[in-house]
Amino acid sequence: FKKRYNNRIDYALSCLNKGFDFSKKEVYEFDRENKSWARSTTELDEYWRQRVKNDALNLKLAGKEWDDIVETLTKRYENQRRVVNQYDGEDVFQLYMNAFTEAFDPHTNYLSPFDSEGFKIRMQLSLEGIGAQLTRDSEYTKVVRIIPGGPADRSGQLKAEDRIIGVGQGEDGEVVDVVGWKLDDVVDKIRGKKGTVVRLEILPADESHLGTTKIISLVRDKVKLEDAAAKSDTLHLRHQGKEYVFGIIELQSFYADIQAQSRGDRNYRSCSRDVRKLLKKLQSQDVDGVIIDLRNNGGGSLSEAIKLSGLFIRKGPVVQVRNSTGYIEVNNDPDPDVAYDGPLAVLVNRYSASASEIFAAAIQDYQRGVIIGSQTYGKGTVQHLLPIERFLRNETAKLGQVKLTIAKFYRINGGSTQHTGVIPDIPFPSRYSIEHVGESARKNALPWDQIAPVSYSAYGNLKKAIPQLLQQSKLRQAENIEFKFLRDDYQESQKMRARTFISLNEAERKSERDRAEKKRFMRENERRKHHGLPPLKEGEDIPKDEDRQDPMLLESAYILVDLLAFSDEGLTGYFR
């Protein structure tokens, strides 16, 4: 393998020495998943020539001169050679074992002794640096998740699915190409002293087909619990001559200060405790309803998901957990106290996962509130790290660890949250496709299944109101310009994902990029006209202090207005 890989790198470098004609009309077929293997060296050489030409054209479109392009790609390919040549038996065994384990479940992995130590360090330091969870995706470093409260989250410039292709130190340090680097090496480049600047060259997820990159600056920091803590706000709405005030609670993770709790600190922080205080504050402001915003909430503490559910329901079951032996444990909220019993909506999206799904599912099953947004992630399994040496007599040996899937979550209605996630009562358009983002997009993901439901009592007949709430929301969504843009984005992304090739003609690529930039500019001015704002001139940036209303929160509030009307008519059986 190493011999053949080195041969390919040699050929790639020879292509750079010959140069390319970017005026020639040809295409590069980058998606070869459904293609046959190359039948000859000549066929393989042609594929690699096109691949190198595409790499070079991407850099040319980013403004680099030819000498810089050759230098950048030579370093990139030589680094890829170095990484592969450093592979030893331990690395190969890990690759082989993961090919085996992931054939059963994408979350069951083998970690070699070296990677086990690195994993431990990363977990301890995961909230330092820029606050982003990264993974290796082919030759790229991809953003899996933005850590709530971290520098990346606060800046809003880095998104899940973005790919990091370069890292620079300080305000003006050289941006080093990191395509093909080991994940640990990229992470080491990104980490640094608190308060210092790191610059990332990224390939945005929604523009990867264009090869258009941008450079963002982030100030390294440590994520503090208070930065990621639940926050509240109010949304004022006038509808049909009546004033409404809705409370919004933004919850980015299901957190708990375990160390303070274990020390016996009675004032330890947790999301359920913080949300209880926020609910009390909002009720003192006489809000007409509450929206729990769980968008991009990747989960956290199971016990906190149960406690948070308990703030809105009387005591009863919240989630079932079935282990590998088939034993089922029912997790209950034992506290009959209810912190808030008024109109409730839970806003979710494709990146709401795990504990978020447990909470949303419980609220939906109890018919306690309306679930709004897009289908959630579908992560309904439990993993545990097991050191392999524990199973041997010689416990001093370092053999690595297995991250093993040991259990599955089930709703109180018996359905699993795995794979399917939670399907909202009122769906919103999303730019993410379930075929490409979420558990259902993972190879060999465990399927949805169901077990027997447990006994529980619904709060009323909210299901009776859902069809009319849905109908009224659809009418508003059809007229909402932001929802229209989301639907357009989804259609465009589906078209781009269906493409298996890209032009290697510089003029065609520039034209495609210019069309995309013009579309963004025209869309922004269409949005501004709709909201009564002055249009932007070409090249003008959106004012940083410009206040923009969240269209999804606004529509969620309108849904609660509709729900209040049903409640006044006595159709839902509760509220007022």
Buried (B, 14 or more C-beta within 10 A) or exposed (E): EEEEBEEBBEBBBEBBEEEBEBEEEEBBEBEEEEEEEBEEEEEBBEBBBBBBBBBBBBBBBBEBEEEEBBBBBBBBBBBBBEBBEEBEEEBEEBEEBBEEBBEEBBBBBBBBBBBBBBBEEBEEEBBBBBBBBBEBEEBBBBBEBBBBBBBBBBBEBBBBBBBBBBBBBEEEEEBBBBBBBBBBBBBEBBEBEEEEBBBBBBBBBBBBBBBBBEEBBBEBBBBEBEBBBBBBBEBEBEEEEEEBBBBBBBBBBBBBBEEBEEEEEEEBBBBBBBBBEBBEBBBEEEBBBBBBBBBBBBBBBBBBBBBBBBBBBBEBBBBBBBEEEEEBEBBBBEEEEBBBBBBBBBBBBBBBBBBBBBBBBBBBBBBBBBBBBBBBBBBBBBBEBEBBBEEEEEEEEEBBBBBBBBBBBBBBBBBBBBBBBBBBBBBBBBBBBBEBBBBBBBEEBBEBBEBEBBEBEEBBBBEEBBEBBBEBBEEBBEEBBBBBBBBBBBEBBEEBBEEBEBBBBBEBBEEBBEEBBEEEBEBBBEBBEEEEBEEBEEEEEEEEEEEEEBBBBBBBBBBBBBBBBBBEEEBBBBBE
